[in-house]
Amino acid sequence: MQLPFDNSYARLPERFFSRLAPEPVSQPGPIRVNRPLAEFLGIDADWLGSGEGTEVVAGNRVPEGADPIATVYAGHQFGSWNPQLGDGRALLLGEVIGADGKRYDIQLKGSGRTPYSRMGDGRAPLGPVIREYVVSEAMYALGIPTTRSLAAVTTGDPVYRESALPGGVLARVASSHIRFGTFQFFSSRQDNEALQLLVDHSIERHYPESGDSDNRALALLQQVVARQAALVARWQLVGFIHGVMNTDNMLISGETIDYGPCAFMDDFNAETVYSSIDHGGRYAYQNQPGIAHWNLACFAQTLLPLLDSDENAAVELAQSSIDRFPELFLDAHQSGMGLKLGLTLEGDEDEALVQDLLSVMSESAADFTLTFRALTDRTAAQPGTATVADIFELPDLFSPWLERFEQRAARESQFAGNRREIMSRANPVFIPRNHLVEEAIRAAEDEGDFSVFERLVERLEKPFEYDADDARFALPPRPEQVVRQTFCGT
């Protein structure tokens, strides 16, 4: 089968990437095909799950029309500058046009060494492949902008980390893989021509409404700031912790990328860190908005030569653009929190109410997800509606706050009929809890059993619809199930 490739990034100058083929594996086997996504991209899902499709995902066969490239970029990693990064274990096969008329990358992750592997093997252990598939598709179901998983395969070859692990390859889909670090790479080399090409390509691909702007670089910066503010607010609202918010892991499209050492919080603690490599807590839950702001400043710096020929004027334009981030973030977060609490009318006391709620949650170590779902279930429900009351109760510490909340909610009387619906759409009950993801990884790696993974993916497709028969997918971990660290896989 010929995939409907229409490649544009590969038509940029060759200093943007390296052309090479993926490295074959010994015995590829299918794990899962994302059938709805395949059909959306104009790809026959049956073919993708066939032996030939499995060989394409594994890297053993390059389909006609593909133009495999490893893209180059730089970045700040945990605050330290690295001038030479790039796709060290990934290849962009090409781009396809989705059913919505927009362009999407198809990238193989774990496809072998590239010029940017930096002494690495270019491979992915099976565990991180499963984690990214589960979490990225869960994020999509939650309505959060994200890269997605098209298909996953086994390789039949071991990957050596602390021990020998089974290998896998993930076919990842994104609106593009253009990163803050892509701009940083060319900025550090004072390659203004490449920067202008990137600006033009990015606007055409992601922000065509800004195409007629008199200052295209400024228009791009303003759009990216707004997208990042909305994205990080959505992370915070579901208790998601990225884990590696380096500038090379921030996409200008405003999509979430890189599901290595990421996790969703169980008990609420604003200082929570899961990443095994984040020893100082740089990317803790509470730090994510500030880090996003810092990353945007790094991105803005790359655009200075294009913003204005006068350096002072350029700095002023950049500063005024990134200074908008805190307000944009707070607006998005407060609006989202209002939906989570069913408060559609603005109230002077709402900000204090939210902060006091988070304080009580922290003091009582209440489960982040189930706390908001329990608040949802306190509103009027249809007789017979399943609720989380059988598996979770708000701690006694909540009583004084609940009195204030009920008084405030009473002012929403004109919306009483649909308050529960509003809150239910904003408060998931099923998230990819760390212990469930680990359970799926262990079954796959240790026993070759992918049924646990399949069942988890299917349950997370409808995160807002509670079914008591699936209560175990909503439960917090027991003490012996708690996962305290997540890993990258490189």
C-alpha positions as CSV (number, residue, x, y, z in Angstrom):
1,M,0.0,0.0,0.0
2,Q,1.2,3.5,-0.8
3,L,0.6,5.9,2.1
4,P,-0.7,9.3,1.2
5,F,2.4,11.2,2.0
6,D,2.8,14.9,1.1
7,N,6.1,16.0,2.7
8,S,6.8,19.7,3.3
9,Y,9.5,19.8,6.0
10,A,11.7,17.5,4.0
11,R,11.7,20.2,1.3
12,L,13.5,22.7,3.5
13,P,17.3,23.0,3.1
14,E,19.2,19.9,4.2
15,R,20.8,21.6,7.2
16,F,17.4,21.1,8.9
17,F,17.8,17.3,9.0
18,S,19.7,14.2,7.9
19,R,18.2,11.8,5.4
20,L,18.6,8.1,6.4
21,A,16.6,4.9,6.5
22,P,15.4,3.2,9.7
23,E,17.5,0.3,11.0
24,P,15.7,-3.1,10.5
25,V,14.8,-5.3,13.4
26,S,15.0,-9.1,13.6
27,Q,11.4,-10.2,14.3
28,P,8.7,-7.4,14.3
29,G,5.3,-8.2,15.8
30,P,2.1,-6.1,16.1
31,I,0.9,-4.8,19.4
32,R,-1.9,-2.4,18.6
33,V,-3.2,-0.2,15.7
34,N,-5.2,2.9,16.5
35,R,-7.9,2.3,14.0
36,P,-9.8,5.5,14.3
37,L,-6.7,7.6,13.9
38,A,-5.5,5.5,11.0
39,E,-8.8,6.1,9.1
40,F,-8.6,9.8,10.0
41,L,-5.2,10.0,8.3
42,G,-6.4,8.0,5.2
43,I,-4.5,4.9,6.1
44,D,-6.1,1.4,5.8
45,A,-6.1,0.1,9.4
46,D,-6.3,-3.5,8.3
47,W,-3.2,-3.0,6.2
48,L,-1.4,-1.2,9.1
49,G,-2.0,-4.2,11.3
50,S,-0.9,-6.7,8.6
51,G,2.6,-8.2,8.3
52,E,3.5,-5.5,5.8
53,G,2.2,-2.7,7.9
54,T,4.0,-4.1,10.9
55,E,7.3,-4.1,9.0
56,V,6.7,-0.4,8.1
57,V,6.2,0.6,11.7
58,A,9.2,-1.5,12.8
59,G,11.4,0.2,10.2
60,N,12.0,-2.9,8.1
61,R,10.3,-1.5,5.1
62,V,10.0,2.1,3.9
63,P,6.7,2.8,2.1
64,E,6.6,4.5,-1.2
65,G,6.3,8.2,-0.9
66,A,8.1,8.4,2.5
67,D,11.2,10.6,2.8
68,P,12.7,9.5,6.2
69,I,14.6,12.2,8.0
70,A,16.0,12.8,11.5
71,T,15.5,16.5,12.4
72,V,18.1,18.6,14.1
73,Y,17.5,20.8,17.1
74,A,19.2,22.2,20.3
75,G,17.8,23.0,23.7
76,H,18.0,23.8,27.3
77,Q,17.8,20.5,29.3
78,F,17.1,21.1,33.0
79,G,18.2,24.6,32.5
80,S,21.6,23.7,30.9
81,W,22.3,24.6,27.3
82,N,23.0,21.8,24.8
83,P,23.9,23.2,21.3
84,Q,23.5,19.9,19.5
85,L,20.5,17.6,20.0
86,G,18.2,16.2,17.4
87,D,16.2,13.0,16.7
88,G,18.5,10.5,18.3
89,R,16.1,7.6,18.2
90,A,13.3,8.8,15.8
91,L,12.7,9.2,12.1
92,L,10.1,11.4,10.5
93,L,8.7,9.1,7.8
94,G,6.7,11.9,6.2
95,E,3.5,13.9,6.4
96,V,-0.1,13.1,5.5
97,I,-3.2,15.3,5.2
98,G,-5.9,14.3,7.7
99,A,-9.7,14.3,7.2
100,D,-9.7,17.8,8.5
101,G,-7.5,19.1,5.7
102,K,-4.6,19.7,8.1
103,R,-1.0,18.3,7.9
104,Y,0.3,15.6,10.3
105,D,3.7,14.1,10.8
106,I,4.1,10.3,11.1
107,Q,7.3,9.6,13.1
108,L,8.9,6.3,14.1
109,K,10.2,6.4,17.7
110,G,12.8,3.7,18.5
111,S,13.8,3.2,14.9
112,G,17.6,3.1,15.4
113,R,20.7,5.3,15.4
114,T,20.9,8.7,13.7
115,P,23.6,11.3,13.4
116,Y,22.1,12.8,16.6
117,S,22.1,9.7,18.8
118,R,25.0,11.0,21.0
119,M,26.4,7.5,21.7
120,G,22.9,6.1,22.2
121,D,21.5,3.0,20.5
122,G,18.5,4.7,19.0
123,R,16.2,2.1,20.3
124,A,13.2,2.2,22.7
125,P,12.5,-0.4,25.3
126,L,9.0,-1.8,25.2
127,G,7.9,-0.2,28.5
128,P,8.3,3.5,27.3
129,V,6.5,2.6,24.1
130,I,3.5,1.3,26.1
131,R,3.6,4.2,28.4
132,E,3.6,6.8,25.6
133,Y,0.8,4.9,23.8
134,V,-1.4,4.8,26.9
135,V,-0.8,8.3,28.2
136,S,-0.9,10.2,24.9
137,E,-4.2,8.6,23.9
138,A,-5.6,9.2,27.4
139,M,-4.6,12.9,27.0
140,Y,-6.4,13.0,23.7
141,A,-9.5,11.6,25.3
142,L,-9.3,14.2,28.0
143,G,-9.3,16.9,25.3
144,I,-5.7,18.1,25.9
145,P,-3.6,18.9,22.8
146,T,-1.2,16.1,22.3
147,T,0.9,14.0,20.0
148,R,-0.9,10.7,19.4
149,S,-0.1,7.0,18.9
150,L,-0.9,5.4,15.6
151,A,0.6,2.0,16.1
152,A,3.1,0.0,18.3
153,V,5.1,-3.0,17.5
154,T,7.7,-5.3,19.1
155,T,11.1,-5.8,17.5
156,G,12.2,-9.2,18.7
157,D,15.5,-7.6,19.8
158,P,16.7,-6.8,23.3
159,V,17.4,-3.2,24.3
160,Y,20.1,-2.8,27.0
161,R,19.6,-0.4,29.8
162,E,20.3,-1.5,33.4
163,S,19.3,-4.9,32.1
164,A,18.2,-6.5,28.8
165,L,14.7,-5.4,28.0
166,P,12.4,-6.2,25.0
167,G,12.3,-3.6,22.3
168,G,9.5,-1.7,20.6
169,V,8.8,1.0,18.1
170,L,6.0,3.5,18.3
171,A,4.5,5.3,15.3
172,R,3.8,8.8,16.6
173,V,1.5,11.4,15.0
174,A,1.9,15.2,15.6
175,S,0.8,18.4,13.9
176,S,4.5,18.8,13.5
177,H,7.7,18.1,15.4
178,I,9.0,21.7,15.3
179,R,10.3,22.5,18.7
180,F,11.5,25.6,20.6
181,G,14.9,23.9,20.3
182,T,14.6,23.8,16.5
183,F,14.7,27.6,16.5
184,Q,17.4,27.6,19.2
185,F,19.7,25.4,17.0
186,F,19.7,28.0,14.2
187,S,19.7,31.0,16.5
188,S,22.9,29.7,18.2
189,R,24.5,29.6,14.8
190,Q,23.2,33.0,13.8
191,D,21.5,31.5,10.8
192,N,18.8,34.1,10.3
193,E,17.9,32.7,6.9
194,A,17.0,29.4,8.5
195,L,15.1,31.2,11.2
196,Q,13.0,33.1,8.7
197,L,12.3,29.8,6.8
198,L,11.2,28.2,10.1
199,V,8.9,31.2,10.9
200,D,7.3,31.1,7.4
201,H,6.9,27.3,7.5
202,S,5.4,27.3,11.0
203,I,2.9,30.1,10.2
204,E,1.8,28.3,7.0
205,R,1.4,25.1,8.9
206,H,0.0,26.1,12.2
207,Y,-1.1,29.7,12.2
208,P,-2.2,30.6,8.6
209,E,-4.5,33.3,10.1
210,S,-1.2,35.2,10.8
211,G,0.1,34.9,7.3
212,D,-0.7,38.5,6.3
213,S,0.9,40.0,9.4
214,D,3.3,42.8,8.9
215,N,5.6,41.2,11.5
216,R,5.4,37.4,11.0
217,A,7.9,36.6,13.7
218,L,6.0,38.6,16.3
219,A,2.7,37.1,15.2
220,L,4.2,33.6,15.6
221,L,5.6,34.4,19.1
222,Q,2.2,35.8,20.2
223,Q,0.4,32.7,19.0
224,V,2.9,30.3,20.6
225,V,2.6,32.1,23.9
226,A,-1.1,31.8,23.9
227,R,-1.1,28.1,23.0
228,Q,1.5,27.3,25.7
229,A,-0.5,29.2,28.3
230,A,-3.7,27.2,27.5
231,L,-1.8,23.9,27.3
232,V,-0.1,24.1,30.7
233,A,-3.3,25.3,32.3
234,R,-4.9,22.1,31.0
235,W,-2.1,20.0,32.4
236,Q,-2.6,21.6,35.9
237,L,-6.3,21.0,35.8
238,V,-6.0,17.3,35.5
239,G,-2.9,16.9,37.7
240,F,-0.6,16.0,34.9
241,I,3.2,16.3,35.4
242,H,5.3,16.4,32.3
243,G,8.6,15.5,33.8
244,V,11.0,16.8,31.1
245,M,9.9,20.3,30.2
246,N,13.1,21.1,28.4
247,T,12.9,23.5,25.5
248,D,13.5,20.7,23.0
249,N,10.3,19.0,24.4
250,M,8.0,22.0,23.7
251,L,6.3,22.1,20.4
252,I,5.3,25.4,18.7
253,S,2.0,23.8,17.8
254,G,1.0,23.8,21.5
255,E,0.8,20.0,21.7
256,T,2.1,17.8,24.5
257,I,5.1,15.7,23.4
258,D,7.5,13.3,25.1
259,Y,5.7,10.9,27.5
260,G,8.9,9.6,29.1
261,P,9.1,10.4,32.9
262,C,5.6,11.8,33.0
263,A,2.7,10.9,35.4
264,F,-0.7,11.9,36.8
265,M,-0.8,12.8,40.5
266,D,-2.6,10.5,42.9
267,D,-2.5,12.3,46.3
268,F,-2.4,16.1,45.8
269,N,0.9,17.7,46.6
270,A,2.0,20.7,44.6
271,E,5.7,19.7,45.0
272,T,5.1,16.3,43.4
273,V,7.9,15.0,41.0
274,Y,7.9,11.6,39.3
275,S,10.8,11.9,36.9
276,S,13.8,9.8,38.0
277,I,16.2,12.4,36.5
278,D,14.6,15.5,38.0
279,H,16.6,15.4,41.2
280,G,16.0,19.1,42.1
281,G,12.3,19.2,41.4
282,R,12.7,21.7,38.6
283,Y,9.7,20.3,36.8
284,A,7.5,19.7,39.8
285,Y,3.7,20.2,39.4
286,Q,3.7,23.7,40.9
287,N,6.7,24.8,38.8
288,Q,5.2,24.0,35.4
289,P,3.7,27.4,34.6
290,G,6.9,29.2,35.6
291,I,9.0,26.8,33.5
292,A,6.8,27.3,30.5
293,H,7.2,31.0,30.9
294,W,11.0,30.6,31.0
295,N,11.0,28.3,28.0
296,L,9.0,30.9,26.1
297,A,11.6,33.5,26.9
298,C,14.2,31.2,25.4
299,F,12.1,30.9,22.3
300,A,11.5,34.6,22.1
301,Q,15.2,35.2,22.2
302,T,15.7,33.2,19.0
303,L,13.4,35.5,17.1
304,L,15.0,38.8,18.1
305,P,16.8,39.3,14.7
306,L,13.5,38.9,12.9
307,L,11.4,41.0,15.2
308,D,13.1,44.3,14.5
309,S,16.4,45.5,13.0
310,D,16.9,47.7,16.1
311,E,17.9,45.4,19.0
312,N,16.3,47.5,21.7
313,A,13.0,47.5,19.8
314,A,13.2,43.8,19.2
315,V,13.7,43.1,22.9
316,E,10.8,45.3,23.8
317,L,8.5,43.5,21.4
318,A,9.7,40.1,22.7
319,Q,9.3,41.1,26.3
320,S,5.8,42.5,25.9
321,S,4.8,39.2,24.2
322,I,6.1,36.9,26.8
323,D,4.8,39.1,29.6
324,R,1.3,38.2,28.5
325,F,1.9,34.6,29.6
326,P,1.0,34.8,33.3
327,E,-2.3,36.5,32.6
328,L,-3.2,34.1,29.8
329,F,-2.3,31.2,32.0
330,L,-4.3,32.4,35.0
331,D,-7.3,33.2,32.8
332,A,-7.3,29.7,31.3
333,H,-6.7,28.0,34.7
334,Q,-9.4,30.0,36.5
335,S,-11.9,29.4,33.7
336,G,-11.1,25.7,33.8
337,M,-11.3,25.5,37.6
338,G,-14.7,27.2,37.4
339,L,-15.9,24.4,35.2
340,K,-14.5,21.8,37.5
341,L,-16.4,23.3,40.4
342,G,-19.6,24.1,38.4
343,L,-19.2,27.8,38.9
344,T,-20.2,29.6,35.7
345,L,-20.8,33.0,37.3
346,E,-17.8,35.1,38.4
347,G,-17.5,35.6,42.1
348,D,-15.1,37.8,44.1
349,E,-14.4,34.9,46.5
350,D,-13.8,32.2,43.9
351,E,-10.0,32.5,43.7
352,A,-9.8,32.1,47.5
353,L,-12.2,29.2,47.4
354,V,-10.0,27.4,44.9
355,Q,-6.8,28.1,46.8
356,D,-8.4,26.9,50.0
357,L,-9.6,23.8,48.3
358,L,-6.1,23.0,47.1
359,S,-4.8,23.6,50.6
360,V,-7.3,21.2,52.2
361,M,-6.5,18.6,49.5
362,S,-2.8,18.9,50.3
363,E,-3.3,18.8,54.0
364,S,-5.5,15.7,53.8
365,A,-3.5,14.0,51.0
366,A,-6.7,13.7,49.0
367,D,-6.7,12.1,45.6
368,F,-6.6,14.8,43.0
369,T,-8.9,13.2,40.4
370,L,-11.4,11.6,42.8
371,T,-11.8,14.8,44.9
372,F,-13.1,16.7,42.0
373,R,-15.3,13.8,40.9
374,A,-16.7,13.5,44.4
375,L,-17.6,17.2,44.3
376,T,-19.3,16.5,40.9
377,D,-21.3,13.7,42.4
378,R,-22.6,16.0,45.2
379,T,-24.7,17.8,42.7
380,A,-28.1,16.5,41.6
381,A,-27.9,13.2,39.7
382,Q,-30.4,11.1,37.9
383,P,-31.7,8.2,40.0
384,G,-29.6,5.1,39.4
385,T,-26.6,7.1,38.2
386,A,-23.3,5.5,39.2
387,T,-21.1,7.7,41.4
388,V,-17.7,7.3,43.0
389,A,-19.2,7.4,46.5
390,D,-18.7,3.7,46.9
391,I,-14.9,4.0,46.3
392,F,-14.0,7.4,47.7
393,E,-15.2,9.8,50.3
394,L,-14.0,13.3,51.0
395,P,-12.0,13.5,54.2
396,D,-13.5,15.1,57.3
397,L,-11.1,18.1,56.8
398,F,-13.3,19.2,53.9
399,S,-16.3,19.9,56.0
400,P,-15.7,23.7,56.6
401,W,-14.8,24.2,53.0
402,L,-17.8,22.3,51.8
403,E,-20.1,24.6,53.7
404,R,-18.6,27.6,51.9
405,F,-18.7,25.8,48.6
406,E,-22.4,24.9,48.9
407,Q,-23.2,28.5,49.8
408,R,-21.3,29.7,46.7
409,A,-22.9,27.1,44.5
410,A,-26.4,28.1,45.6
411,R,-25.9,31.3,43.6
412,E,-25.8,29.1,40.5
413,S,-29.4,28.1,40.9
414,Q,-30.4,29.1,37.4
415,F,-27.8,26.6,36.1
416,A,-28.7,23.9,38.6
417,G,-30.2,21.6,35.9
418,N,-26.9,21.3,34.0
419,R,-24.3,21.9,36.7
420,R,-23.6,18.2,37.1
421,E,-23.2,17.9,33.3
422,I,-20.8,20.8,33.2
423,M,-18.7,19.4,36.1
424,S,-18.8,15.8,34.7
425,R,-17.3,17.0,31.4
426,A,-14.5,18.8,33.3
427,N,-13.7,16.1,35.9
428,P,-12.6,12.7,34.6
429,V,-12.9,9.7,36.8
430,F,-10.5,7.5,34.7
431,I,-6.9,8.6,34.2
432,P,-3.8,6.7,33.3
433,R,-2.8,6.1,36.9
434,N,0.9,5.2,37.3
435,H,0.3,1.8,38.9
436,L,-2.1,0.8,36.1
437,V,0.4,1.8,33.4
438,E,3.1,-0.1,35.3
439,E,0.8,-3.1,35.5
440,A,0.4,-3.0,31.7
441,I,4.2,-2.6,31.2
442,R,5.0,-5.5,33.6
443,A,2.5,-7.9,31.9
444,A,3.9,-7.0,28.4
445,E,7.6,-7.1,29.3
446,D,7.6,-10.0,31.7
447,E,4.9,-12.3,30.2
448,G,4.4,-11.0,26.6
449,D,0.8,-10.4,27.6
450,F,-0.7,-7.2,26.0
451,S,-4.3,-7.8,27.1
452,V,-3.7,-5.6,30.2
453,F,-2.5,-2.8,28.0
454,E,-5.4,-3.2,25.5
455,R,-8.0,-3.1,28.3
456,L,-6.4,0.0,29.9
457,V,-6.3,1.8,26.5
458,E,-10.0,1.0,25.9
459,R,-11.1,2.1,29.3
460,L,-9.3,5.4,29.1
461,E,-11.1,6.2,25.8
462,K,-14.1,7.4,27.8
463,P,-12.6,9.1,30.9
464,F,-15.6,11.1,32.0
465,E,-18.1,8.2,32.0
466,Y,-18.1,6.3,35.3
467,D,-19.0,2.6,35.2
468,A,-19.0,0.9,38.6
469,D,-17.9,-2.4,36.9
470,D,-14.6,-0.7,36.1
471,A,-14.1,0.8,39.5
472,R,-10.6,-0.7,39.8
473,F,-9.5,1.6,37.0
474,A,-10.6,4.6,39.1
475,L,-9.1,3.6,42.4
476,P,-6.0,5.2,43.8
477,P,-3.1,2.8,44.3
478,R,-2.8,0.7,47.4
479,P,0.5,1.4,49.4
480,E,2.3,-1.5,47.7
481,Q,1.2,-0.3,44.3
482,V,2.5,3.3,44.6
483,V,4.8,4.3,41.7
484,R,7.2,7.0,42.9
485,Q,9.5,7.3,39.8
486,T,9.0,7.2,36.1
487,F,11.8,6.8,33.5
488,C,12.7,8.1,30.1
489,G,13.9,4.9,28.3
490,T,17.0,6.4,26.7
